[in-house]
Amino acid sequence: MLTEKGPEMTLVTSLPTATSRGKAVRHSDFKTLHEGLDYAATCLTGLNFFDGKGVLKTALPYKELRERAIDTAKRLVKFAPKNARIGIAAVTSPEFAELFFACQYAGLVPAPLPLPVTLGGRGSYERQLQRMADTGDFHALFAPASMETIMSSALNDLNVPVVAFEDIAAMPIGDSLRPHGPDDLCYIQYSSGSSSSPKGILGTQHSVTSNCRGITRDGMGIVDTDRATSWLPMYHDMGLIGFMIAPILSQLTVDYIDPNDFTRRPITWLQLISDHKGTLSYSPTFGYELCVRRWRADRELDLSSWRAAGIGGDMVRPEPLTEFHKTFAEMGFDEGAFKPSYGLAETTLAATFAPHGQGLKKHTIDMARYERTSEAVEATDLTPEEHKRTFVACGTVLPEHEIEIRSFDGDVLGEKKVGQVFLRGPSVSPGYFRNQQATEASFAKDGWLNTGDLGYWLDNQLVVTGRFKDLILWHGRNIWPQDIEWAAQAAAPHRCGRACAFASGGAGDEKQIMLLLECRTRDPELLDEIYSAVTAAIRLEVGVPVKLMLVPRATMIVTSSGKLSRARVKDKFETGQVIDLLDKEPMKIVSSDAR
Amino acid sequence: MAQATREQIYDKICELLKPYNPQNRKITLQSGIVSDLEVDSVAVFDLVMELEDHYDISISMEQVSDIKTVGELVNCVKELLEG
């Protein structure tokens, strides 16, 4: 069935793979990833790739994935020494899955690489790749032929070969495999850190199979009738682990659409769930938000099969999710299907899951109290509206894992006391690839990982309130930059872009809280209007002096997973690289009519 | 549709860009789509999607990442139509 001719070896399959395995479900009780694929290959399930309109492009049964991965592995064994790093453009495609698993059979370490995502974004994308390659020490990069030019020009100064997916079949083939053992590495993930200083998170066979066991057995409780649907990028932990590796290690069928197709046609995501009776799917809050924004009520959907609508990857924002439920309830979407969860790439992917059927367990607290005493106390009728803030509980920690919430002095805190979230267990990564300083800063010798997040316990469930490193301390108060940013965006009288708040200049009280707000206009009158409305709202809602600066679009810096990088924006601001739209230029050219 | 001229494609793009140009600035081939017009990253995808649907073409992300101006977008569509 397999030939050495390349694309022709793809089987033409007109139907997506089945939901039922035809065999018993195994929840990642494997020692290695390839052992997991060996078992999945005996089942009827697999990966299905759809286009932006929901039409099947390719069905890849696990049986065929295994055959193709082994064929490629026999070529890779000859191509690269054991444990060499192989960068792979993380395109949602059969070739990506095949190469990733070929590396497992060939004893190589795959590093999924991000893809260009914006209009005119090629320059910054190339710089990002360059930085990854600088520290990644790649033996080679694999990418579709269409990306070869971009890849090669990014790697200009480095002696790293770029191989097109299409040319793999022409590589010389050997007759032996060199599979990873249970104590070997599994991959390097670039999910963490800003785009400017990407950190490669190491995954081992042990950490990845352990986390997948927690996800599939305990977090999701996968059964034979489950079917997954995903638009998440493969260079992000939620896409790679949550919707490729964990499904393979639990023999679950997945229906994919490409993340770019999702951004253009988000409703296709829901269409796939409806068409194929999907039961499990995840997204950060904004994915649900985008569906509401684009919904045109132009078709019938049946979302009643969707039993776990996961939310992860960013802060869970209750309002857009409630909107989503309101919009899609009549199409069978169940509010109890919402499944908030928490995790980070440093623990492979997942750490906590809300219990089945819980939905959004909301907790509205008094932020004024929170900022003064670091306690999460329920807001009452007497709490002024502007001091109320609603968080969502992200569930309980996975078995075999522990979470502690600690004060800044290191004391372990109890219920409703806010502190830093620490985590320990078999899913925790051994650290960052060739970055001892960053590894020591987060991974303690006793096995505890400092997640960098802040949170508190609510009825034994974790509530995450934000990233610790972005926290602004002002006159003994803890100020959340998100609060300032959200208030600004809500108050702006004209549509504004991203907002970013941070403290600048010195320690203690000389510190200035800055707020940058992207504006789409340069009209001085409109800018003045925005300036006064936002300044007034911030004073009212946050109650601290904030210096507002209106900036042009594209001032903000976001990470590859779309999160705002406040530290990088602050750096840009402090080095004078941010343009102030209201700056009255002192050297104005006198116009002719003023003469 | 395959016979669409550069001018027709340009006119179509201008029409699709109208909602993002509230001040009615003149759109030229040199106009930067993100830098000169009020097109954010989500709106870009709306625009790309509408062009794809209208001309029944598929613009890849590698191509999108290389497009900064209206003129470059016109060329990209034209090339795909001549495919």
Chai-1 contact restraints between the chains, C-beta under 6 A:
chainA,res_idxA,chainB,res_idxB,connection_type,confidence,min_distance_angstrom,max_distance_angstrom,comment,restraint_id
A,P116,B,M61,contact,1.0,0.0,6.0,A-B,restraint_1
A,P116,B,S65,contact,1.0,0.0,6.0,A-B,restraint_2
A,T118,B,S41,contact,1.0,0.0,6.0,A-B,restraint_3
A,L119,B,V34,contact,1.0,0.0,6.0,A-B,restraint_4
A,L119,B,V44,contact,1.0,0.0,6.0,A-B,restraint_5
A,L119,B,V64,contact,1.0,0.0,6.0,A-B,restraint_6
A,L119,B,I67,contact,1.0,0.0,6.0,A-B,restraint_7
A,G120,B,K68,contact,1.0,0.0,6.0,A-B,restraint_8
A,G121,B,S65,contact,1.0,0.0,6.0,A-B,restraint_9
A,R122,B,S65,contact,1.0,0.0,6.0,A-B,restraint_10
A,R122,B,D66,contact,1.0,0.0,6.0,A-B,restraint_11
A,S146,B,E62,contact,1.0,0.0,6.0,A-B,restraint_12
A,M147,B,E62,contact,1.0,0.0,6.0,A-B,restraint_13
A,N260,B,M61,contact,1.0,0.0,6.0,A-B,restraint_14
A,T263,B,F45,contact,1.0,0.0,6.0,A-B,restraint_15
A,R264,B,F45,contact,1.0,0.0,6.0,A-B,restraint_16
A,R264,B,M49,contact,1.0,0.0,6.0,A-B,restraint_17
A,R520,B,E38,contact,1.0,0.0,6.0,A-B,restraint_18
